[in-house]
Every structure is written in C-alpha cells, then in structure tokens.
Amino acid sequence: MNVAKKHPDVIFEHAGGWMMADNFANFYAKVPDSWYLLGVAAGKMTKSNKLGFVAAMPLGWTLTFINAFELGAQSVNPDAETIVTFTGSWSDRAKEAAATDALINQGVDVITMHVDAPGTVIQTAEARGVYSIGFQSLAAQQFAPEYWITGTGFTFGGVMTWMAQSVIDGTWEPQFIRCSIGDGCMALAPFGPKVPDDVKAKVNQLLADLNAGKLVVFAGPIVDQNGTVRVAEGQTLSDEEMGNVDWFVKGVIGQPK
C-alpha cells in the first residue's frame, strides 16, 4: 500500500488482502464455502470421528475456515470433532510434520491444513496411512496416491487475465473481489481412489447447491465451544465478520488464539 501511494500511475492487485485505494484493490476466492464441502467429505470418511487441522496462525479467516470445515463435517456426522494445532509459522516443515504426527497419535484419521504449502502434512499423513484433504493447489494430491480424499485449489488465471486486460484497456477500477468455485476462481480436486461413490455424490450435490445459491454455510443458529450463540437464527456472517472471527464453533477442539 505504501508503494502504491508513491506510484499512483501503477495499478496494484493484492491476493487475499482487504485494503483499498484508487490504484490498489484485492481479490480472493470465497474460501469458506469450499471448506464446508471438504468438511462434508471428511465427516463421511472418518471412522474415529476425529478430524485434524494443522494451521499456521489463529487469524480471523483461518478460524473461519476451520469453523466451516467442522460445520460441514457436522452436517453429515454430528459426532465428528476437529482437533486444531497451530504451528506459529506459515512455512515450517518440521513443525508441520510434528503437528501432523501428534494429531494422528490422538486418533485423527482425516487431516487437512491451512499453511503456505500442503505437501508436508499430506506426505506425513500418507506415510502413516491416514486420509488427507488438500488446500491451495490442485497438484497437492500427487503427494497422497493412496489416502487422498479431495481438496481445493485456486484457479485465478481467468481473473488475472481479465484484470490485466482492463488495465491495458484503461477500464480498470478498484474492486473488492471474492469469487466462488462457480465463478472459476477455485476448483474441487479429483477424489482419491478410496473415496466411495456416495461421498462423491454428496459433495458434488452440495457444490451444485452452493453454485445455485441454495446453501449458505454460516447461516444461524451457530453456537461456539462454550454454547454461546454467535450467529442467531435468521442471520448470516458477513465477509467482514468472517475476517474478524475470534471463536470456534462447537465441535472444534483447541483454543482460537
């Protein structure tokens, strides 16, 4: 943002940011929706009812992703719990591997992550015969040829091309963009070889419902770990509220700080 102020004739786009200016905008995908779908897959695949989530930092959006994941799991498996471990770093392979092992040692049989690169968590889970769900890249599944369930990856090529063309054409305007799987900003990864057809069908049906606007992930009533109503019946969380979440939904094991 400081550089943008010094160069008003240059257009800046920030992936995943929130700040806006005359020559500075940001874009990202509607990630919470996709985490709900991944939670549904995890909830249907788990046998222990213990899901694991390796996360870097307890930021508002990260907590929202975890909550969406657990809500998705609960929708198909009310007994499913999500155990969260924070590594304190966006990219520390040793901590990510240790966190994955620790979660598996607690009985977790499906594990996912929100760190910069999913490979370490996926490879560690695969080596121990535990299912994994990926995030960030559609290429992640190569690290789990046997115990991969599914995942999501960003597919921003079309959006970036459109933004670049608008700059070339002189029609660019600062916009706060949050686009969905249906918009082409994300994609659901292919399912792994052990995923049953009924799981695939359920996830694909919910994806269709999301794209059609029939499913709202953070629609109340939603209660937190302590039983406090965080989203009242008839209400939904806004994007701004999602970015400032400082609580976990009921069913998440761990502290949101």
Beta strands, then each sheet from edge to edge (+ up, - down):
strand 1: 12-15
strand 2: 24-29
strand 3: 50-55
strand 4: 81-86
strand 5: 110-114
strand 6: 131-134
strand 7: 148-154
strand 8: 176-179
strand 9: 186-188
strand 10: 222-223
strand 11: 229-231
strand 12: 252-253
sheet 1: 1+ 2+ 8+
sheet 2: 9+ 7- 6- 5- 3- 4- 12-
sheet 3: 10+ 11-
end
